């Protein structure tokens, strides 16, 4: 037998067991009702009997109370202990047949009481068992034969009854059984269909679950690949920024080195003469010293900007120092493209020492200045402006350039990862989304100022992050 058929049979048995438990519990209530009914009939028909002038309780009433109570409480006790078993089912069937004969007996064989037999058989069909119907029908047939032979008055209410009357009653029971078997067959077929559909549903759910697991594994694998690609693109973005930074640093350092080289060459030429004026030496040494400081400033700015900001903690510094770090890295590049950069600090105390994540804010500013540089380098009017102010306990930093305001179509996508309006190979589309993420982690924000006629990005930081030390 296949696993599928075994599962269908198992489901049928489980359904049948649940049905029979329910029928057993229903018959608990039916038995109590029938016991009360038998006692009521006995009280109504013949509560007392007489011997002379002395009254006695009719044996029918005692029979109904004690024998009826016996055939009520035995099945009820068994049902409470083990409902839905074969034993409880056949015991209920046996006791129900006894109740039918008892009701017929205490009613004096009234024709109405015989309908209890047919009602009992109809109730017993709920057990979904052919054997129960056959067993109940045999018990009732035997009861009719015995009572019809030895006490027809208790069965039919008269002594002058032909033996064919019993055969007629048994024939009506068989006639009902034929219909009950037809009904029972349909019920069993319906139960088989339910078991088949439940098995089909379980198999479908298992296939769906396997499919979900497989798809989930595929999605996880795809997600891992996407994350790897994102990391790769982010690394490419960092390398691109580093390349731009390196180009800027090369411009920045080359000029000071050229000044140092020319100055030392000129001094060496003078030293070869007979006399060297002290003033001349001091002036040239001062030029060299300033140039070396310039290189040191560039290197320090590069160091501050290029560190891993995720490992950096907030430290005390001036916000102007952060601006100087960024400008120091890219000033020469802006100068070569003739881009004018102005800084306007509108705060009451521009030199206050505050607490910042210096590296991450430097990287955000460098990214915004780099985007402005790419956008305006082809324009005739080229300028950038950084405005610093405080509004409603917020530090506001505006990066404005000479470009026109961004169109609404691009504005909707500008902070989405991997979206870029630059040409192919000129950007990864991660700069603004990463910058916005950095500021969000610092409880700040980065947004586009739509009211400004030029391109204006606004950095916003809570004042609590910029409290004086």
Buried (B, 14 or more C-beta within 10 A) or exposed (E): EEEEEEBBBEBBEEBBEEBBBEBBBBBBEBBEEBBEBBBEBBBEBBEEEEEEEEEEEBEBBEBBBEBBEEBBEBBBEBBEEEBBBEEBBBBBBBBBBBBBBBBBBBBBBBEEBBEBBBEBBBBBBBBBBBEBBEBBBEBBBEBBBEBBEEEBEBBBBEEEBEEEBBBEBBEEBEEBBEEBBEEBEEBBEEBBEBBBEBBEEEEEEEEEEEEEEEEEEEEEEEEEEEEEEEEEBBEEBBEBBBEBBBEBBEBBBEBBEEBBEEBEEEBEEEEEEEEEEEEEEEEBEEBBEEBBEBBEBBBBBBEBBBBEBEEBEBEEBBBBBBBBBBBBBBBBBBBEEEBEBEBEBEBEEEEBBBBBBBBBBBBBBBBBBBBBBBBBEEEEEBBBBBBBBBEEEBBBBBBBBBBEBBEEEEEEEBBEBBBBBEEEEEBBBBBBBBBBBBBEEBEBBBBBBEEEEBBBBBBBBBEEBBEEE
